[in-house]
Amino acid sequence: MNNLQRLQLETKGINLDQLELTVYLQENELQPFEEYNPQSATNKRNIYRSALSILESIANNPSVMKSVKLDDMTVSDFHENLLSRIDQLERKIRTLKTDEQIANESNFFMLFSD
């Protein structure tokens, strides 16, 4: 699976052109056709940052809000759910560490110091 496919997996139900998705990935330091590395904390974090950018773009586009037509969901419900998902992603991104932060972690601490 490449980074583009992983981003599409994260943003299911949002139909964007492949060129647009490529721009979001590149803005978040990822190349779309490179292999996605699930063991890389940095790669995972950048995928989430790309998804967050997409959701923020949707939230900032009033014409999208006008075209939302679902069975029992109003535009305000859609907007509230969208903002809730944005908040969830922001929290998740803040808690995720990068590969460098993980490598620099130490498993011991100094109990006493001079």
Biopython code that builds the backbone (N, CA, C, O; Angstrom):
import numpy as np
from Bio.PDB.StructureBuilder import StructureBuilder

atoms = [
    (1, "MET", "N", (0.855, -1.173, 0.000)),
    (1, "MET", "CA", (0.000, 0.000, 0.000)),
    (1, "MET", "C", (0.904, 1.240, 0.000)),
    (1, "MET", "O", (1.877, 1.316, 0.750)),
    (2, "ASN", "N", (0.566, 2.191, -0.841)),
    (2, "ASN", "CA", (1.353, 3.423, -0.854)),
    (2, "ASN", "C", (0.660, 4.509, -0.019)),
    (2, "ASN", "O", (-0.458, 4.320, 0.462)),
    (3, "ASN", "N", (1.340, 5.637, 0.142)),
    (3, "ASN", "CA", (0.817, 6.727, 0.982)),
    (3, "ASN", "C", (-0.521, 7.255, 0.465)),
    (3, "ASN", "O", (-1.396, 7.604, 1.257)),
    (4, "LEU", "N", (-0.683, 7.314, -0.852)),
    (4, "LEU", "CA", (-1.933, 7.799, -1.433)),
    (4, "LEU", "C", (-3.091, 6.867, -1.073)),
    (4, "LEU", "O", (-4.172, 7.327, -0.703)),
    (5, "GLN", "N", (-2.864, 5.572, -1.181)),
    (5, "GLN", "CA", (-3.908, 4.607, -0.834)),
    (5, "GLN", "C", (-4.232, 4.664, 0.653)),
    (5, "GLN", "O", (-5.392, 4.520, 1.040)),
    (6, "ARG", "N", (-3.223, 4.871, 1.485)),
    (6, "ARG", "CA", (-3.452, 4.963, 2.939)),
    (6, "ARG", "C", (-4.268, 6.200, 3.281)),
    (6, "ARG", "O", (-5.132, 6.153, 4.157)),
    (7, "LEU", "N", (-3.998, 7.309, 2.592)),
    (7, "LEU", "CA", (-4.773, 8.526, 2.822)),
    (7, "LEU", "C", (-6.216, 8.326, 2.377)),
    (7, "LEU", "O", (-7.137, 8.790, 3.050)),
    (8, "GLN", "N", (-6.425, 7.650, 1.264)),
    (8, "GLN", "CA", (-7.787, 7.370, 0.806)),
    (8, "GLN", "C", (-8.522, 6.478, 1.802)),
    (8, "GLN", "O", (-9.728, 6.622, 2.000)),
    (9, "LEU", "N", (-7.794, 5.560, 2.424)),
    (9, "LEU", "CA", (-8.376, 4.703, 3.457)),
    (9, "LEU", "C", (-8.803, 5.535, 4.663)),
    (9, "LEU", "O", (-9.853, 5.281, 5.253)),
    (10, "GLU", "N", (-8.001, 6.519, 5.028)),
    (10, "GLU", "CA", (-8.293, 7.371, 6.181)),
    (10, "GLU", "C", (-9.448, 8.330, 5.898)),
    (10, "GLU", "O", (-10.144, 8.746, 6.824)),
    (11, "THR", "N", (-9.656, 8.681, 4.643)),
    (11, "THR", "CA", (-10.690, 9.666, 4.283)),
    (11, "THR", "C", (-11.789, 9.030, 3.429)),
    (11, "THR", "O", (-12.266, 9.634, 2.468)),
    (12, "LYS", "N", (-12.180, 7.823, 3.783)),
    (12, "LYS", "CA", (-13.251, 7.143, 3.038)),
    (12, "LYS", "C", (-14.495, 8.018, 2.987)),
    (12, "LYS", "O", (-14.847, 8.682, 3.961)),
    (13, "GLY", "N", (-15.144, 8.004, 1.846)),
    (13, "GLY", "CA", (-16.372, 8.772, 1.696)),
    (13, "GLY", "C", (-16.137, 10.194, 1.214)),
    (13, "GLY", "O", (-17.091, 10.895, 0.875)),
    (14, "ILE", "N", (-14.895, 10.629, 1.177)),
    (14, "ILE", "CA", (-14.568, 11.958, 0.660)),
    (14, "ILE", "C", (-13.940, 11.759, -0.702)),
    (14, "ILE", "O", (-12.852, 11.196, -0.820)),
    (15, "ASN", "N", (-14.623, 12.219, -1.715)),
    (15, "ASN", "CA", (-14.155, 12.006, -3.081)),
    (15, "ASN", "C", (-13.378, 13.215, -3.562)),
    (15, "ASN", "O", (-13.951, 14.259, -3.871)),
    (16, "LEU", "N", (-12.062, 13.059, -3.622)),
    (16, "LEU", "CA", (-11.195, 14.100, -4.139)),
    (16, "LEU", "C", (-10.374, 13.532, -5.286)),
    (16, "LEU", "O", (-10.101, 12.333, -5.339)),
    (17, "ASP", "N", (-9.992, 14.397, -6.189)),
    (17, "ASP", "CA", (-9.140, 14.014, -7.299)),
    (17, "ASP", "C", (-7.775, 13.555, -6.784)),
    (17, "ASP", "O", (-7.297, 14.044, -5.760)),
    (18, "GLN", "N", (-7.159, 12.626, -7.488)),
    (18, "GLN", "CA", (-5.860, 12.101, -7.067)),
    (18, "GLN", "C", (-4.816, 13.213, -7.006)),
    (18, "GLN", "O", (-3.926, 13.176, -6.156)),
    (19, "LEU", "N", (-4.913, 14.189, -7.883)),
    (19, "LEU", "CA", (-3.979, 15.317, -7.875)),
    (19, "LEU", "C", (-4.127, 16.138, -6.591)),
    (19, "LEU", "O", (-3.132, 16.577, -6.014)),
    (20, "GLU", "N", (-5.356, 16.341, -6.153)),
    (20, "GLU", "CA", (-5.592, 17.074, -4.903)),
    (20, "GLU", "C", (-5.027, 16.314, -3.707)),
    (20, "GLU", "O", (-4.394, 16.908, -2.834)),
    (21, "LEU", "N", (-5.254, 15.007, -3.666)),
    (21, "LEU", "CA", (-4.716, 14.197, -2.578)),
    (21, "LEU", "C", (-3.191, 14.232, -2.571)),
    (21, "LEU", "O", (-2.568, 14.253, -1.509)),
    (22, "THR", "N", (-2.601, 14.238, -3.753)),
    (22, "THR", "CA", (-1.144, 14.312, -3.876)),
    (22, "THR", "C", (-0.615, 15.603, -3.263)),
    (22, "THR", "O", (0.410, 15.595, -2.582)),
    (23, "VAL", "N", (-1.307, 16.703, -3.502)),
    (23, "VAL", "CA", (-0.885, 17.995, -2.941)),
    (23, "VAL", "C", (-0.955, 17.957, -1.422)),
    (23, "VAL", "O", (-0.033, 18.417, -0.748)),
    (24, "TYR", "N", (-2.041, 17.411, -0.875)),
    (24, "TYR", "CA", (-2.157, 17.315, 0.585)),
    (24, "TYR", "C", (-1.025, 16.480, 1.176)),
    (24, "TYR", "O", (-0.463, 16.833, 2.212)),
    (25, "LEU", "N", (-0.694, 15.377, 0.518)),
    (25, "LEU", "CA", (0.401, 14.532, 1.008)),
    (25, "LEU", "C", (1.740, 15.263, 0.945)),
    (25, "LEU", "O", (2.519, 15.223, 1.897)),
    (26, "GLN", "N", (2.002, 15.925, -0.170)),
    (26, "GLN", "CA", (3.273, 16.624, -0.328)),
    (26, "GLN", "C", (3.409, 17.783, 0.651)),
    (26, "GLN", "O", (4.511, 18.071, 1.118)),
    (27, "GLU", "N", (2.316, 18.443, 0.961)),
    (27, "GLU", "CA", (2.347, 19.521, 1.952)),
    (27, "GLU", "C", (2.694, 18.989, 3.338)),
    (27, "GLU", "O", (3.164, 19.739, 4.194)),
    (28, "ASN", "N", (2.467, 17.708, 3.560)),
    (28, "ASN", "CA", (2.751, 17.087, 4.852)),
    (28, "ASN", "C", (3.936, 16.129, 4.764)),
    (28, "ASN", "O", (4.006, 15.139, 5.493)),
    (29, "GLU", "N", (4.856, 16.436, 3.867)),
    (29, "GLU", "CA", (6.150, 15.763, 3.764)),
    (29, "GLU", "C", (6.066, 14.293, 3.399)),
    (29, "GLU", "O", (6.873, 13.493, 3.872)),
    (30, "LEU", "N", (5.095, 13.921, 2.558)),
    (30, "LEU", "CA", (4.965, 12.545, 2.080)),
    (30, "LEU", "C", (4.900, 12.534, 0.557)),
    (30, "LEU", "O", (4.338, 13.438, -0.061)),
    (31, "GLN", "N", (5.474, 11.515, -0.025)),
    (31, "GLN", "CA", (5.363, 11.307, -1.463)),
    (31, "GLN", "C", (4.246, 10.295, -1.705)),
    (31, "GLN", "O", (4.226, 9.245, -1.064)),
    (32, "PRO", "N", (3.315, 10.586, -2.616)),
    (32, "PRO", "CA", (2.116, 9.764, -2.759)),
    (32, "PRO", "C", (2.366, 8.310, -3.145)),
    (32, "PRO", "O", (1.625, 7.432, -2.703)),
    (33, "PHE", "N", (3.376, 8.030, -3.950)),
    (33, "PHE", "CA", (3.539, 6.677, -4.453)),
    (33, "PHE", "C", (4.648, 5.904, -3.745)),
    (33, "PHE", "O", (5.014, 4.810, -4.172)),
    (34, "GLU", "N", (5.180, 6.468, -2.669)),
    (34, "GLU", "CA", (6.125, 5.720, -1.846)),
    (34, "GLU", "C", (5.344, 4.736, -0.981)),
    (34, "GLU", "O", (4.184, 4.967, -0.640)),
    (35, "GLU", "N", (6.002, 3.642, -0.638)),
    (35, "GLU", "CA", (5.377, 2.609, 0.187)),
    (35, "GLU", "C", (5.048, 3.173, 1.569)),
    (35, "GLU", "O", (5.883, 3.829, 2.191)),
    (36, "TYR", "N", (3.831, 2.914, 2.045)),
    (36, "TYR", "CA", (3.432, 3.324, 3.386)),
    (36, "TYR", "C", (4.080, 2.385, 4.394)),
    (36, "TYR", "O", (4.005, 1.164, 4.255)),
    (37, "ASN", "N", (4.713, 2.958, 5.401)),
    (37, "ASN", "CA", (5.382, 2.167, 6.431)),
    (37, "ASN", "C", (4.589, 2.292, 7.731)),
    (37, "ASN", "O", (4.695, 3.312, 8.412)),
    (38, "PRO", "N", (3.799, 1.282, 8.089)),
    (38, "PRO", "CA", (2.980, 1.379, 9.305)),
    (38, "PRO", "C", (3.795, 1.392, 10.596)),
    (38, "PRO", "O", (3.285, 1.799, 11.640)),
    (39, "GLN", "N", (5.060, 0.951, 10.541)),
    (39, "GLN", "CA", (5.909, 0.978, 11.730)),
    (39, "GLN", "C", (6.505, 2.358, 11.979)),
    (39, "GLN", "O", (7.024, 2.620, 13.064)),
    (40, "SER", "N", (6.437, 3.234, 10.996)),
    (40, "SER", "CA", (7.001, 4.571, 11.144)),
    (40, "SER", "C", (5.987, 5.507, 11.796)),
    (40, "SER", "O", (4.924, 5.773, 11.235)),
    (41, "ALA", "N", (6.323, 5.996, 12.969)),
    (41, "ALA", "CA", (5.434, 6.928, 13.675)),
    (41, "ALA", "C", (5.302, 8.237, 12.900)),
    (41, "ALA", "O", (4.231, 8.844, 12.872)),
    (42, "THR", "N", (6.387, 8.664, 12.278)),
    (42, "THR", "CA", (6.358, 9.906, 11.499)),
    (42, "THR", "C", (5.443, 9.761, 10.290)),
    (42, "THR", "O", (4.669, 10.667, 9.983)),
    (43, "ASN", "N", (5.529, 8.635, 9.609)),
    (43, "ASN", "CA", (4.689, 8.402, 8.436)),
    (43, "ASN", "C", (3.215, 8.398, 8.828)),
    (43, "ASN", "O", (2.388, 9.007, 8.149)),
    (44, "LYS", "N", (2.890, 7.722, 9.909)),
    (44, "LYS", "CA", (1.505, 7.664, 10.389)),
    (44, "LYS", "C", (1.009, 9.053, 10.779)),
    (44, "LYS", "O", (-0.116, 9.433, 10.455)),
    (45, "ARG", "N", (1.845, 9.794, 11.466)),
    (45, "ARG", "CA", (1.484, 11.147, 11.890)),
    (45, "ARG", "C", (1.220, 12.045, 10.682)),
    (45, "ARG", "O", (0.282, 12.841, 10.691)),
    (46, "ASN", "N", (2.044, 11.918, 9.646)),
    (46, "ASN", "CA", (1.868, 12.751, 8.450)),
    (46, "ASN", "C", (0.631, 12.359, 7.654)),
    (46, "ASN", "O", (0.017, 13.210, 7.011)),
    (47, "ILE", "N", (0.259, 11.087, 7.688)),
    (47, "ILE", "CA", (-1.007, 10.673, 7.059)),
    (47, "ILE", "C", (-2.172, 11.341, 7.775)),
    (47, "ILE", "O", (-3.074, 11.877, 7.132)),
    (48, "TYR", "N", (-2.156, 11.312, 9.109)),
    (48, "TYR", "CA", (-3.216, 11.962, 9.885)),
    (48, "TYR", "C", (-3.228, 13.477, 9.652)),
    (48, "TYR", "O", (-4.297, 14.083, 9.580)),
    (49, "ARG", "N", (-2.058, 14.083, 9.537)),
    (49, "ARG", "CA", (-1.999, 15.522, 9.246)),
    (49, "ARG", "C", (-2.601, 15.833, 7.883)),
    (49, "ARG", "O", (-3.270, 16.853, 7.717)),
    (50, "SER", "N", (-2.367, 14.960, 6.906)),
    (50, "SER", "CA", (-2.942, 15.141, 5.572)),
    (50, "SER", "C", (-4.466, 15.020, 5.630)),
    (50, "SER", "O", (-5.178, 15.820, 5.024)),
    (51, "ALA", "N", (-4.963, 14.023, 6.356)),
    (51, "ALA", "CA", (-6.412, 13.850, 6.506)),
    (51, "ALA", "C", (-7.025, 15.059, 7.203)),
    (51, "ALA", "O", (-8.108, 15.514, 6.836)),
    (52, "LEU", "N", (-6.324, 15.574, 8.210)),
    (52, "LEU", "CA", (-6.803, 16.766, 8.914)),
    (52, "LEU", "C", (-6.885, 17.956, 7.965)),
    (52, "LEU", "O", (-7.849, 18.720, 8.013)),
    (53, "SER", "N", (-5.896, 18.118, 7.115)),
    (53, "SER", "CA", (-5.907, 19.218, 6.135)),
    (53, "SER", "C", (-7.106, 19.107, 5.205)),
    (53, "SER", "O", (-7.736, 20.110, 4.870)),
    (54, "ILE", "N", (-7.416, 17.890, 4.793)),
    (54, "ILE", "CA", (-8.568, 17.678, 3.914)),
    (54, "ILE", "C", (-9.861, 18.058, 4.631)),
    (54, "ILE", "O", (-10.706, 18.750, 4.063)),
    (55, "LEU", "N", (-10.018, 17.607, 5.876)),
    (55, "LEU", "CA", (-11.244, 17.924, 6.627)),
    (55, "LEU", "C", (-11.374, 19.417, 6.886)),
    (55, "LEU", "O", (-12.476, 19.962, 6.831)),
    (56, "GLU", "N", (-10.263, 20.082, 7.167)),
    (56, "GLU", "CA", (-10.308, 21.534, 7.376)),
    (56, "GLU", "C", (-10.690, 22.255, 6.093)),
    (56, "GLU", "O", (-11.400, 23.260, 6.140)),
    (57, "SER", "N", (-10.237, 21.764, 4.955)),
    (57, "SER", "CA", (-10.625, 22.363, 3.680)),
    (57, "SER", "C", (-12.113, 22.218, 3.425)),
    (57, "SER", "O", (-12.766, 23.136, 2.929)),
    (58, "ILE", "N", (-12.639, 21.055, 3.772)),
    (58, "ILE", "CA", (-14.081, 20.829, 3.603)),
    (58, "ILE", "C", (-14.863, 21.747, 4.539)),
    (58, "ILE", "O", (-15.878, 22.321, 4.143)),
    (59, "ALA", "N", (-14.397, 21.886, 5.773)),
    (59, "ALA", "CA", (-15.091, 22.740, 6.743)),
    (59, "ALA", "C", (-15.063, 24.212, 6.343)),
    (59, "ALA", "O", (-15.953, 24.978, 6.712)),
    (60, "ASN", "N", (-14.045, 24.601, 5.591)),
    (60, "ASN", "CA", (-13.918, 26.006, 5.174)),
    (60, "ASN", "C", (-14.607, 26.294, 3.850)),
    (60, "ASN", "O", (-14.515, 27.414, 3.346)),
    (61, "ASN", "N", (-15.282, 25.331, 3.284)),
    (61, "ASN", "CA", (-15.915, 25.505, 1.982)),
    (61, "ASN", "C", (-17.435, 25.508, 2.143)),
    (61, "ASN", "O", (-18.043, 24.443, 2.253)),
    (62, "PRO", "N", (-18.055, 26.683, 2.158)),
    (62, "PRO", "CA", (-19.502, 26.760, 2.371)),
    (62, "PRO", "C", (-20.324, 26.086, 1.277)),
    (62, "PRO", "O", (-21.434, 25.626, 1.546)),
    (63, "SER", "N", (-19.810, 26.018, 0.060)),
    (63, "SER", "CA", (-20.586, 25.388, -1.014)),
    (63, "SER", "C", (-20.746, 23.889, -0.775)),
    (63, "SER", "O", (-21.739, 23.302, -1.204)),
    (64, "VAL", "N", (-19.796, 23.270, -0.104)),
    (64, "VAL", "CA", (-19.924, 21.852, 0.235)),
    (64, "VAL", "C", (-21.039, 21.666, 1.252)),
    (64, "VAL", "O", (-21.795, 20.697, 1.184)),
    (65, "MET", "N", (-21.137, 22.587, 2.185)),
    (65, "MET", "CA", (-22.173, 22.482, 3.213)),
    (65, "MET", "C", (-23.573, 22.566, 2.608)),
    (65, "MET", "O", (-24.505, 21.942, 3.116)),
    (66, "LYS", "N", (-23.726, 23.320, 1.541)),
    (66, "LYS", "CA", (-25.036, 23.452, 0.909)),
    (66, "LYS", "C", (-25.457, 22.172, 0.200)),
    (66, "LYS", "O", (-26.649, 21.894, 0.076)),
    (67, "SER", "N", (-24.478, 21.385, -0.269)),
    (67, "SER", "CA", (-24.820, 20.228, -1.076)),
    (67, "SER", "C", (-24.975, 18.938, -0.268)),
    (67, "SER", "O", (-25.206, 17.876, -0.846)),
    (68, "VAL", "N", (-24.854, 19.016, 1.037)),
    (68, "VAL", "CA", (-24.999, 17.819, 1.863)),
    (68, "VAL", "C", (-26.474, 17.472, 1.990)),
    (68, "VAL", "O", (-27.261, 18.244, 2.537)),
    (69, "LYS", "N", (-26.839, 16.301, 1.478)),
    (69, "LYS", "CA", (-28.225, 15.854, 1.547)),
    (69, "LYS", "C", (-28.229, 14.388, 1.939)),
    (69, "LYS", "O", (-27.988, 13.511, 1.110)),
    (70, "LEU", "N", (-28.498, 14.137, 3.178)),
    (70, "LEU", "CA", (-28.615, 12.766, 3.667)),
    (70, "LEU", "C", (-30.003, 12.582, 4.248)),
    (70, "LEU", "O", (-30.734, 13.549, 4.462)),
    (71, "ASP", "N", (-30.356, 11.337, 4.501)),
    (71, "ASP", "CA", (-31.724, 11.008, 4.918)),
    (71, "ASP", "C", (-32.236, 11.877, 6.061)),
    (71, "ASP", "O", (-33.191, 12.634, 5.885)),
    (72, "ASP", "N", (-31.608, 11.773, 7.231)),
    (72, "ASP", "CA", (-32.110, 12.506, 8.388)),
    (72, "ASP", "C", (-31.044, 13.423, 8.990)),
    (72, "ASP", "O", (-31.175, 13.850, 10.138)),
    (73, "MET", "N", (-30.013, 13.724, 8.245)),
    (73, "MET", "CA", (-28.933, 14.560, 8.760)),
    (73, "MET", "C", (-29.020, 15.945, 8.127)),
    (73, "MET", "O", (-29.075, 16.078, 6.905)),
    (74, "THR", "N", (-29.032, 16.955, 8.960)),
    (74, "THR", "CA", (-29.065, 18.314, 8.464)),
    (74, "THR", "C", (-27.643, 18.802, 8.230)),
    (74, "THR", "O", (-26.683, 18.135, 8.614)),
    (75, "VAL", "N", (-27.509, 19.954, 7.605)),
    (75, "VAL", "CA", (-26.203, 20.539, 7.356)),
    (75, "VAL", "C", (-25.502, 20.853, 8.672)),
    (75, "VAL", "O", (-24.289, 20.676, 8.788)),
    (76, "SER", "N", (-26.259, 21.317, 9.666)),
    (76, "SER", "CA", (-25.631, 21.642, 10.950)),
    (76, "SER", "C", (-25.116, 20.374, 11.635)),
    (76, "SER", "O", (-24.061, 20.401, 12.268)),
    (77, "ASP", "N", (-25.850, 19.265, 11.513)),
    (77, "ASP", "CA", (-25.369, 17.988, 12.059)),
    (77, "ASP", "C", (-24.077, 17.567, 11.374)),
    (77, "ASP", "O", (-23.131, 17.130, 12.030)),
    (78, "PHE", "N", (-24.043, 17.703, 10.050)),
    (78, "PHE", "CA", (-22.846, 17.354, 9.291)),
    (78, "PHE", "C", (-21.667, 18.212, 9.744)),
    (78, "PHE", "O", (-20.562, 17.706, 9.940)),
    (79, "HIS", "N", (-21.905, 19.492, 9.906)),
    (79, "HIS", "CA", (-20.837, 20.407, 10.304)),
    (79, "HIS", "C", (-20.341, 20.091, 11.709)),
    (79, "HIS", "O", (-19.135, 20.109, 11.954)),
    (80, "GLU", "N", (-21.241, 19.807, 12.623)),
    (80, "GLU", "CA", (-20.847, 19.451, 13.989)),
    (80, "GLU", "C", (-20.030, 18.164, 14.006)),
    (80, "GLU", "O", (-19.021, 18.077, 14.706)),
    (81, "ASN", "N", (-20.463, 17.164, 13.240)),
    (81, "ASN", "CA", (-19.715, 15.908, 13.165)),
    (81, "ASN", "C", (-18.349, 16.109, 12.525)),
    (81, "ASN", "O", (-17.368, 15.490, 12.937)),
    (82, "LEU", "N", (-18.289, 16.964, 11.529)),
    (82, "LEU", "CA", (-17.024, 17.269, 10.873)),
    (82, "LEU", "C", (-16.064, 17.954, 11.842)),
    (82, "LEU", "O", (-14.889, 17.594, 11.911)),
    (83, "LEU", "N", (-16.552, 18.929, 12.581)),
    (83, "LEU", "CA", (-15.704, 19.614, 13.560)),
    (83, "LEU", "C", (-15.270, 18.671, 14.682)),
    (83, "LEU", "O", (-14.154, 18.781, 15.190)),
    (84, "SER", "N", (-16.132, 17.764, 15.060)),
    (84, "SER", "CA", (-15.785, 16.776, 16.071)),
    (84, "SER", "C", (-14.659, 15.876, 15.574)),
    (84, "SER", "O", (-13.728, 15.576, 16.322)),
    (85, "ARG", "N", (-14.738, 15.447, 14.324)),
    (85, "ARG", "CA", (-13.686, 14.601, 13.744)),
    (85, "ARG", "C", (-12.376, 15.375, 13.628)),
    (85, "ARG", "O", (-11.303, 14.811, 13.839)),
    (86, "ILE", "N", (-12.455, 16.649, 13.296)),
    (86, "ILE", "CA", (-11.247, 17.490, 13.226)),
    (86, "ILE", "C", (-10.593, 17.565, 14.602)),
    (86, "ILE", "O", (-9.374, 17.443, 14.718)),
    (87, "ASP", "N", (-11.396, 17.763, 15.641)),
    (87, "ASP", "CA", (-10.857, 17.811, 17.009)),
    (87, "ASP", "C", (-10.204, 16.483, 17.396)),
    (87, "ASP", "O", (-9.139, 16.467, 18.013)),
    (88, "GLN", "N", (-10.844, 15.376, 17.031)),
    (88, "GLN", "CA", (-10.279, 14.055, 17.332)),
    (88, "GLN", "C", (-8.926, 13.873, 16.654)),
    (88, "GLN", "O", (-7.975, 13.397, 17.274)),
    (89, "LEU", "N", (-8.842, 14.252, 15.383)),
    (89, "LEU", "CA", (-7.583, 14.107, 14.662)),
    (89, "LEU", "C", (-6.497, 15.003, 15.241)),
    (89, "LEU", "O", (-5.341, 14.593, 15.342)),
    (90, "GLU", "N", (-6.863, 16.230, 15.622)),
    (90, "GLU", "CA", (-5.869, 17.134, 16.221)),
    (90, "GLU", "C", (-5.316, 16.544, 17.514)),
    (90, "GLU", "O", (-4.109, 16.597, 17.749)),
    (91, "ARG", "N", (-6.182, 15.984, 18.351)),
    (91, "ARG", "CA", (-5.714, 15.352, 19.593)),
    (91, "ARG", "C", (-4.814, 14.167, 19.306)),
    (91, "ARG", "O", (-3.778, 13.996, 19.948)),
    (92, "LYS", "N", (-5.206, 13.350, 18.345)),
    (92, "LYS", "CA", (-4.412, 12.178, 17.994)),
    (92, "LYS", "C", (-3.033, 12.584, 17.471)),
    (92, "LYS", "O", (-2.028, 11.966, 17.821)),
    (93, "ILE", "N", (-2.987, 13.613, 16.640)),
    (93, "ILE", "CA", (-1.714, 14.084, 16.086)),
    (93, "ILE", "C", (-0.815, 14.622, 17.183)),
    (93, "ILE", "O", (0.393, 14.385, 17.169)),
    (94, "ARG", "N", (-1.394, 15.345, 18.136)),
    (94, "ARG", "CA", (-0.585, 15.886, 19.246)),
    (94, "ARG", "C", (0.020, 14.784, 20.096)),
    (94, "ARG", "O", (1.127, 14.940, 20.611)),
    (95, "THR", "N", (-0.682, 13.680, 20.252)),
    (95, "THR", "CA", (-0.169, 12.608, 21.106)),
    (95, "THR", "C", (0.791, 11.666, 20.384)),
    (95, "THR", "O", (1.581, 10.977, 21.030)),
    (96, "LEU", "N", (0.731, 11.628, 19.060)),
    (96, "LEU", "CA", (1.643, 10.756, 18.317)),
    (96, "LEU", "C", (3.049, 11.339, 18.323)),
    (96, "LEU", "O", (3.236, 12.547, 18.177)),
    (97, "LYS", "N", (4.024, 10.474, 18.492)),
    (97, "LYS", "CA", (5.416, 10.910, 18.468)),
    (97, "LYS", "C", (5.996, 10.626, 17.095)),
    (97, "LYS", "O", (5.488, 9.783, 16.356)),
    (98, "THR", "N", (7.060, 11.336, 16.762)),
    (98, "THR", "CA", (7.766, 11.078, 15.518)),
    (98, "THR", "C", (8.815, 10.003, 15.765)),
    (98, "THR", "O", (9.090, 9.644, 16.910)),
    (99, "ASP", "N", (9.389, 9.499, 14.700)),
    (99, "ASP", "CA", (10.439, 8.485, 14.830)),
    (99, "ASP", "C", (11.623, 9.019, 15.624)),
    (99, "ASP", "O", (12.234, 8.282, 16.397)),
    (100, "GLU", "N", (11.949, 10.293, 15.440)),
    (100, "GLU", "CA", (13.075, 10.897, 16.156)),
    (100, "GLU", "C", (12.800, 10.981, 17.659)),
    (100, "GLU", "O", (13.692, 10.731, 18.470)),
    (101, "GLN", "N", (11.579, 11.330, 18.023)),
    (101, "GLN", "CA", (11.226, 11.418, 19.442)),
    (101, "GLN", "C", (11.284, 10.045, 20.100)),
    (101, "GLN", "O", (11.715, 9.924, 21.246)),
    (102, "ILE", "N", (10.856, 9.019, 19.387)),
    (102, "ILE", "CA", (10.897, 7.666, 19.926)),
    (102, "ILE", "C", (12.340, 7.213, 20.101)),
    (102, "ILE", "O", (12.678, 6.587, 21.106)),
    (103, "ALA", "N", (13.200, 7.527, 19.121)),
    (103, "ALA", "CA", (14.605, 7.125, 19.189)),
    (103, "ALA", "C", (15.343, 7.821, 20.332)),
    (103, "ALA", "O", (16.279, 7.258, 20.900)),
    (104, "ASN", "N", (14.924, 9.042, 20.671)),
    (104, "ASN", "CA", (15.598, 9.809, 21.720)),
    (104, "ASN", "C", (15.067, 9.537, 23.117)),
    (104, "ASN", "O", (15.601, 10.058, 24.095)),
    (105, "GLU", "N", (14.025, 8.729, 23.220)),
    (105, "GLU", "CA", (13.461, 8.422, 24.531)),
    (105, "GLU", "C", (14.416, 7.543, 25.326)),
    (105, "GLU", "O", (15.136, 6.715, 24.768)),
    (106, "SER", "N", (14.407, 7.731, 26.590)),
    (106, "SER", "CA", (15.227, 6.919, 27.472)),
    (106, "SER", "C", (14.301, 6.176, 28.426)),
    (106, "SER", "O", (13.261, 6.697, 28.829)),
    (107, "ASN", "N", (14.682, 4.977, 28.777)),
    (107, "ASN", "CA", (13.852, 4.171, 29.660)),
    (107, "ASN", "C", (14.262, 4.285, 31.126)),
    (107, "ASN", "O", (13.774, 3.523, 31.960)),
    (108, "PHE", "N", (15.134, 5.207, 31.448)),
    (108, "PHE", "CA", (15.499, 5.380, 32.842)),
    (108, "PHE", "C", (15.465, 6.866, 33.184)),
    (108, "PHE", "O", (15.489, 7.718, 32.295)),
    (109, "PHE", "N", (15.410, 7.162, 34.455)),
    (109, "PHE", "CA", (15.423, 8.544, 34.894)),
    (109, "PHE", "C", (16.310, 8.639, 36.133)),
    (109, "PHE", "O", (16.573, 7.649, 36.815)),
    (110, "MET", "N", (16.748, 9.833, 36.390)),
    (110, "MET", "CA", (17.602, 10.037, 37.548)),
    (110, "MET", "C", (16.730, 10.322, 38.764)),
    (110, "MET", "O", (15.988, 11.303, 38.804)),
    (111, "LEU", "N", (16.836, 9.457, 39.736)),
    (111, "LEU", "CA", (16.038, 9.621, 40.936)),
    (111, "LEU", "C", (16.680, 10.669, 41.847)),
    (111, "LEU", "O", (15.997, 11.493, 42.454)),
    (112, "PHE", "N", (17.989, 10.615, 41.924)),
    (112, "PHE", "CA", (18.726, 11.561, 42.759)),
    (112, "PHE", "C", (19.737, 12.305, 41.886)),
    (112, "PHE", "O", (20.315, 11.731, 40.964)),
    (113, "SER", "N", (19.934, 13.548, 42.179)),
    (113, "SER", "CA", (20.971, 14.296, 41.473)),
    (113, "SER", "C", (21.751, 15.135, 42.466)),
    (113, "SER", "O", (21.262, 15.422, 43.559)),
    (114, "ASP", "N", (22.929, 15.521, 42.104)),
    (114, "ASP", "CA", (23.777, 16.317, 42.997)),
    (114, "ASP", "C", (23.361, 17.749, 43.047)),
    (114, "ASP", "O", (23.977, 18.547, 43.754)),
]
sb = StructureBuilder()
sb.init_structure("model")
sb.init_model(0)
sb.init_chain("A")
sb.init_seg("    ")
for serial, (resi, resn, name, xyz) in enumerate(atoms, 1):
    if name == "N":
        sb.init_residue(resn, " ", resi, " ")
    sb.init_atom(name, np.array(xyz, "f"), 0.0, 1.0, " ", f" {name:<3s}", serial, name[0])
structure = sb.get_structure()
